[in-house]
Amino acid sequence: MQSIVFTVTNDISYDQRMHRICSSLAVNGFQVRIIGVKRRGSIPLPIPPLYHVSYQQQRLNCFFQKGPLFYLEFNIKLFILLCSLSYDTACAIDLDTILPVWLATWLRRKKRVYDAHEYFTEMKEVRTRPMVQTVWKWIERSALPHFKVGYTVNQHLADLFYEQLQIKLEVIRNLPSTQNESINNSQISPEKGAVLAELPIDNSKSSFNFTSNNLLQLLNNQFKSKFIIYQGAVNHGRGFEQLIPAMQWVNAPLLIVGQGNFLAQTTALIEAYGLEQKVFIHPPIPPAELKMLTPLAHIGITIFEAEGVNQFYSLANRFFDYMAAGVPQVCVNYPMYAQIVKANPFALLIDNIEPSTIAAALNNLLSDDVLYNRLQQECSKAAKVLNWENESNQLIAFYSRL
């Protein structure tokens, strides 16, 4: 069976899509390696595989942690590594790893694949900086035409890639697994979360084996009853400028689990609106723990700004993760979400992300038990169809054809 190496610019610990992809390929006989970045505070490897068949996990040490110098350093180190490793196929995840994959596979006459998690040049943090966007568009035009096969997360993005670049990508969606995941006890470490609680930890919450004492304290105190969860990247374009002020009028606290390039601004918004005792931010937690945490929430939230095709045609992991956990959610009424909810009505859609609209929808789910129970039942029905065990068949078929 062929060997495949995947390349990402995250530290791989919390990348659920890549965790599922690598695990599925490994259990089907492929030799799999994933290469990411060692960040300050990265939890120990390996991350336990989803189907109990291991795959190789590797992080590159980089002196620079962000910005142009990080990308330059990482890409050089990745290119050198790809020129020395043994593999049949290399897969570039998004544009930020595409150059070393293209060059190394061209030199060594290896197969290459492109996995578009995003429409990279239209992400808000890229498109709002003209010089940065110009550089990434040049990389896109230079490298992407050399990738004859690949896949992305939904049909709208696949159509967009073809319209803009005449590149045909298949669709493999970010669907959650029905498999229970195990926790690596070596990941237990002092937590660097910013929120502390004062009361003792409730042993009933401890049974969930969360490795973060801060998270256990939050669950034991601030989140004893109904709470709202946002899980995923705290990045530009994710609607935090609207969500945080909306929380002034919502009758439940909010837990944000994640980090990203809009984290400092989000923290500042929480402080500006005096919501330190209502909105709490916790760093990312391993996928197995997140799968235990999500069902404890009462409501999930999936919102994006409408500006920019990357946001407007998104299909976020958390949208399906809430569904799999049986947690009704408030979600933007954008094309891909609307299409899925029309067939599987497990979410409450909103037409805009004005703070008043968000607050009204969240309070509606908090107070209307009939609506809430109906959406919860639809989550259970949809999860039987919209799951990774079904979707991964397309992934296996894709790599089997190479």
C-alpha positions as MATLAB code, in Angstrom:
seq = 'MQSIVFTVTNDISYDQRMHRICSSLAVNGFQVRIIGVKRRGSIPLPIPPLYHVSYQQQRLNCFFQKGPLFYLEFNIKLFILLCSLSYDTACAIDLDTILPVWLATWLRRKKRVYDAHEYFTEMKEVRTRPMVQTVWKWIERSALPHFKVGYTVNQHLADLFYEQLQIKLEVIRNLPSTQNESINNSQISPEKGAVLAELPIDNSKSSFNFTSNNLLQLLNNQFKSKFIIYQGAVNHGRGFEQLIPAMQWVNAPLLIVGQGNFLAQTTALIEAYGLEQKVFIHPPIPPAELKMLTPLAHIGITIFEAEGVNQFYSLANRFFDYMAAGVPQVCVNYPMYAQIVKANPFALLIDNIEPSTIAAALNNLLSDDVLYNRLQQECSKAAKVLNWENESNQLIAFYSRL';
ca = [
       0.000    0.000    0.000;
       1.226    3.499   -0.787;
       2.740    5.868    1.745;
       1.395    9.416    2.129;
       2.810   12.464    3.890;
       0.550   15.370    4.880;
       1.862   18.863    5.602;
       0.231   21.544    7.779;
       1.319   24.757    9.504;
      -0.479   23.987   12.786;
       0.886   21.811   15.580;
      -1.510   18.939   14.575;
      -2.770   18.435   18.156;
      -6.186   19.998   17.573;
      -6.705   19.530   13.834;
      -9.719   17.227   13.842;
     -10.008   17.010   10.047;
      -6.425   15.826    9.681;
      -6.802   13.495   12.676;
      -9.757   11.818   10.944;
      -8.073   11.694    7.521;
      -4.838   10.184    8.826;
      -6.636    7.682   11.055;
      -8.943    6.495    8.266;
      -6.096    6.004    5.809;
      -3.976    4.201    8.408;
      -6.712    1.744    9.319;
      -7.164    1.018    5.610;
      -3.543   -0.012    5.181;
      -1.880    3.210    4.007;
       1.405    4.293    5.574;
       0.703    7.788    6.858;
       2.842   10.602    8.222;
       1.706   14.113    9.152;
       4.152   16.987    9.563;
       3.231   20.114   11.503;
       4.870   22.779   13.661;
       5.993   22.620   17.258;
       4.482   25.601   19.022;
       5.230   26.968   22.448;
       2.996   24.988   24.769;
       2.326   22.151   22.312;
       1.074   19.040   24.061;
       3.139   15.838   23.747;
       2.812   13.515   20.777;
       1.426   11.172   19.704;
      -2.247   12.092   19.533;
      -4.102    8.757   19.919;
      -5.387    7.552   16.524;
      -9.112    7.401   15.935;
      -9.297    3.708   14.996;
      -6.436    2.371   17.143;
      -4.051    2.049   14.189;
      -1.121    4.422   14.612;
       0.315    6.821   12.052;
       3.512    8.871   12.202;
       3.245   12.328   13.713;
       6.034   14.864   13.458;
       6.515   18.524   14.340;
       9.217   20.847   13.017;
      10.904   23.234   15.426;
      10.812   26.824   14.193;
      12.544   29.794   15.784;
       9.964   32.185   14.324;
       6.380   31.485   15.364;
       4.410   33.795   13.058;
       4.638   36.207   10.171;
       6.663   36.055    6.922;
       9.815   34.774    8.635;
       7.871   31.852   10.109;
       6.522   30.849    6.695;
       9.977   31.188    5.145;
      11.678   29.129    7.862;
       8.979   26.452    7.942;
       8.815   26.071    4.172;
      12.600   25.699    3.863;
      12.706   23.080    6.615;
       9.721   21.265    5.155;
      11.305   21.216    1.688;
      14.535   19.729    3.065;
      12.584   17.091    4.973;
      10.420   16.176    1.985;
      13.571   15.713   -0.084;
      14.854   13.096    2.377;
      11.738   11.180    3.472;
      10.460    8.042    1.792;
       6.891    8.391    0.469;
       4.775    7.895   -2.640;
       2.444   10.896   -2.323;
       2.676   14.267   -0.589;
      -0.426   16.279    0.239;
      -0.253   20.046    0.772;
      -2.896   21.344    3.150;
      -3.751   24.845    1.890;
      -1.402   27.339    0.241;
       0.926   27.791    3.198;
       2.595   24.411    2.536;
       2.127   24.179   -1.213;
       5.533   25.431   -2.392;
       7.764   22.853   -0.659;
       5.358   20.049   -1.597;
       5.328   21.122   -5.239;
       9.097   21.537   -5.501;
      10.045   18.401   -3.580;
       7.617   16.152   -5.470;
       8.728   17.663   -8.799;
      12.382   17.005   -8.023;
      11.717   13.464   -6.807;
       8.986   12.596   -9.328;
       6.445   11.851   -6.608;
       2.665   12.245   -6.719;
       1.154   15.373   -5.187;
      -2.312   16.263   -3.852;
      -3.893   19.554   -2.769;
      -6.314   19.652    0.182;
      -8.126   23.006    0.329;
      -9.478   23.479    3.821;
     -10.119   27.119    2.870;
     -10.227   29.377   -0.143;
      -6.974   30.712    1.236;
      -6.601   33.980   -0.677;
     -10.102   35.057    0.388;
      -9.671   34.585    4.135;
     -10.331   37.895    5.900;
      -6.837   38.100    7.376;
      -5.482   37.795    3.803;
      -7.949   39.733    1.641;
      -7.958   42.789    3.946;
      -4.171   43.207    3.496;
      -3.529   43.915   -0.214;
       0.229   43.245   -0.158;
      -0.248   39.957    1.694;
      -3.041   38.911   -0.653;
      -0.885   39.730   -3.676;
       1.868   37.400   -2.445;
      -0.531   34.533   -1.730;
      -2.308   34.987   -5.063;
       1.064   34.763   -6.813;
       1.804   31.526   -4.952;
      -1.673   30.249   -5.856;
      -1.254   31.028   -9.560;
       2.292   29.652   -9.653;
       1.884   26.400   -7.754;
      -1.725   25.241   -7.792;
      -1.931   24.456  -11.542;
       0.778   21.829  -10.951;
      -1.587   19.870   -8.682;
      -3.762   17.798  -10.969;
      -5.791   16.171   -8.185;
      -7.158   17.350   -4.869;
     -10.238   17.908   -2.749;
     -11.982   20.546   -0.676;
     -14.718   20.724    1.957;
     -17.841   21.566   -0.057;
     -19.165   21.835   -3.596;
     -19.404   25.640   -3.633;
     -15.669   25.949   -2.964;
     -14.933   23.246   -5.539;
     -16.941   25.220   -8.124;
     -15.115   28.405   -7.159;
     -11.691   26.800   -7.626;
     -12.752   25.678  -11.088;
     -14.199   29.087  -12.046;
     -11.167   31.031  -10.834;
      -8.306   28.628  -11.583;
      -9.766   25.897  -13.834;
      -8.806   23.268  -11.243;
     -11.184   20.400  -10.541;
     -11.313   19.390   -6.876;
     -13.365   16.595   -5.385;
     -15.434   17.128   -2.221;
     -14.698   15.462    1.123;
     -16.655   17.154    3.893;
     -15.609   17.798    7.506;
     -17.999   15.348    9.106;
     -17.584   14.092   12.690;
     -16.743   10.523   13.564;
     -19.064    8.242   15.504;
     -15.990    6.579   16.996;
     -15.179    7.186   20.661;
     -11.671    8.565   21.078;
      -9.164    7.778   23.795;
      -7.176   10.326   25.793;
      -3.409   10.274   25.984;
      -2.634   10.665   29.700;
       0.796   12.086   28.824;
      -1.050   15.200   27.662;
      -1.882   16.130   31.260;
      -0.027   19.339   32.053;
      -0.532   22.591   33.967;
      -3.195   24.588   32.145;
      -2.465   28.043   30.824;
      -6.120   29.135   30.636;
      -6.924   32.647   31.772;
     -10.029   31.890   33.853;
      -9.901   30.447   37.375;
     -12.778   29.399   39.638;
     -12.757   29.388   43.427;
     -14.815   26.358   44.481;
     -13.518   22.771   44.703;
     -13.745   20.555   41.657;
     -16.908   18.463   41.422;
     -15.864   14.800   41.200;
     -18.766   14.061   38.855;
     -17.163   16.408   36.316;
     -13.726   14.899   36.998;
     -15.003   11.578   35.683;
     -14.783   13.065   32.190;
     -10.956   12.969   32.464;
     -10.420   16.528   31.270;
      -6.732   17.279   31.604;
      -7.379   20.969   32.309;
      -8.111   21.825   35.934;
      -9.344   25.238   34.818;
     -11.924   23.607   32.552;
     -13.134   21.363   35.379;
     -13.436   24.391   37.652;
     -15.472   26.258   35.051;
     -17.818   23.312   34.602;
     -18.199   23.024   38.360;
     -19.021   26.715   38.858;
     -19.859   29.088   36.021;
     -21.269   26.349   33.766;
     -23.242   24.291   36.285;
     -26.451   24.910   34.348;
     -27.144   25.884   30.733;
     -24.219   27.344   28.790;
     -23.377   28.190   25.179;
     -20.244   26.907   23.448;
     -18.146   28.191   20.578;
     -15.402   25.751   19.591;
     -12.789   26.400   16.937;
     -10.399   29.064   15.750;
     -10.727   32.542   17.240;
      -9.886   34.205   13.935;
     -10.791   37.247   11.902;
     -14.133   36.907   10.128;
     -15.687   34.579   12.713;
     -18.149   37.180   14.026;
     -16.671   37.878   17.444;
     -17.221   41.636   16.985;
     -20.945   40.821   16.955;
     -21.092   37.787   19.260;
     -19.425   39.424   22.267;
     -21.737   42.471   22.460;
     -24.713   40.158   21.860;
     -23.859   38.314   25.062;
     -24.965   41.381   27.073;
     -28.560   40.328   26.444;
     -28.258   36.524   26.477;
     -29.538   34.615   29.497;
     -26.640   32.133   29.718;
     -22.823   32.251   29.796;
     -20.572   31.554   26.808;
     -17.523   29.288   26.689;
     -15.074   29.876   23.825;
     -12.671   26.956   23.305;
      -9.918   27.901   20.903;
      -7.202   30.338   19.939;
      -6.268   32.297   16.853;
      -5.338   35.603   15.274;
      -8.320   37.461   16.760;
      -7.836   36.246   20.333;
      -6.414   39.501   21.739;
      -9.210   41.540   20.156;
     -11.830   39.130   21.503;
     -10.412   39.398   25.013;
     -10.460   43.195   24.696;
     -14.117   43.107   23.603;
     -15.037   40.979   26.629;
     -13.386   43.516   28.907;
     -14.871   46.509   27.072;
     -18.411   45.184   27.547;
     -17.791   44.106   31.134;
     -18.500   40.442   30.380;
     -15.584   38.849   32.266;
     -18.021   36.836   34.395;
     -20.198   35.778   31.471;
     -17.846   35.038   28.554;
     -14.881   32.755   29.187;
     -12.030   31.755   26.867;
     -10.214   28.461   27.273;
      -7.264   27.291   25.131;
      -7.828   24.411   22.674;
      -8.192   20.929   24.131;
      -7.418   17.578   22.446;
     -10.117   16.205   20.096;
     -11.043   13.364   22.466;
     -11.700   15.828   25.286;
     -13.600   18.218   23.040;
     -15.872   15.343   22.102;
     -16.686   14.929   25.808;
     -17.125   18.650   26.421;
     -19.470   19.566   23.574;
     -22.483   17.474   24.739;
     -22.364   19.274   28.104;
     -23.291   22.553   26.411;
     -26.904   23.570   25.866;
     -26.379   25.497   22.616;
     -23.627   25.759   20.011;
     -22.922   28.713   17.760;
     -21.655   28.821   14.160;
     -21.336   32.314   12.708;
     -19.171   34.024   10.094;
     -19.107   37.428    8.470;
     -20.847   37.456    5.102;
     -18.069   39.424    3.401;
     -15.574   37.260    1.525;
     -16.281   34.034   -0.311;
     -14.249   31.981    2.141;
     -16.647   32.857    4.967;
     -19.832   32.929    2.872;
     -19.205   29.467    1.404;
     -17.747   27.929    4.548;
     -18.745   24.615    6.081;
     -17.207   24.598    9.541;
     -16.222   21.525   11.554;
     -18.174   22.777   14.571;
     -21.421   22.901   12.577;
     -21.319   19.111   12.367;
     -19.650   18.598   15.761;
     -22.608   20.208   17.550;
     -24.967   18.018   15.544;
     -23.061   14.853   16.454;
     -23.138   15.852   20.134;
     -26.904   16.371   20.052;
     -26.526   20.102   20.743;
     -28.891   22.482   18.877;
     -27.150   25.530   17.474;
     -27.601   29.020   16.112;
     -26.055   29.169   12.633;
     -25.736   31.640    9.781;
     -28.113   31.182    6.861;
     -25.376   30.938    4.219;
     -25.648   28.645    1.169;
     -23.975   25.450    2.400;
     -25.537   25.568    5.869;
     -28.966   26.357    4.439;
     -28.719   23.446    2.008;
     -27.909   20.966    4.764;
     -30.435   22.333    7.275;
     -33.190   22.217    4.647;
     -32.724   18.446    4.447;
     -31.722   17.981    8.102;
     -33.312   20.749   10.248;
     -31.058   20.490   13.321;
     -30.024   24.177   13.545;
     -31.741   27.539   13.992;
     -30.639   29.723   11.074;
     -30.251   33.505   11.268;
     -30.168   35.849    8.276;
     -27.594   38.256    9.703;
     -25.130   38.438   12.585;
     -26.218   41.714   14.134;
     -25.804   41.458   17.936;
     -29.554   41.824   18.473;
     -30.253   38.990   16.008;
     -27.745   36.669   17.662;
     -29.060   37.450   21.153;
     -32.694   36.918   20.138;
     -31.923   33.534   18.542;
     -29.906   32.296   21.524;
     -32.596   33.393   23.998;
     -35.227   31.726   21.823;
     -33.412   28.392   22.099;
     -32.906   28.912   25.827;
     -36.597   29.519   26.490;
     -38.525   27.517   23.869;
     -38.363   23.891   25.015;
     -40.534   22.659   22.137;
     -38.206   24.145   19.532;
     -35.129   22.994   21.408;
     -36.339   19.387   21.737;
     -37.302   19.258   18.059;
     -33.844   20.422   16.964;
     -32.215   17.967   19.361;
     -34.169   15.082   17.847;
     -33.126   16.200   14.365;
     -29.484   16.171   15.490;
     -29.820   12.502   16.345;
     -31.399   11.669   12.998;
     -28.846   13.623   10.971;
     -25.867   12.124   12.806;
     -26.784    8.679   11.463;
     -26.158    9.943    7.928;
     -23.769   12.883    8.233;
     -20.754   11.161    9.772;
     -17.131   10.509    8.926;
     -17.563    6.754    8.693;
     -19.757    7.347    5.629;
     -17.769   10.270    4.196;
     -14.374    8.571    4.565;
     -15.301    6.071    1.856;
     -14.721    8.882   -0.652;
     -11.315    9.613    0.884;
     -10.203    5.986    0.643;
     -11.446    5.769   -2.945;
      -9.599    8.985   -3.842;
      -6.191    7.777   -2.600;
      -6.745    4.259   -3.916;
      -7.043    5.690   -7.440;
      -3.684    7.520   -7.338;
];
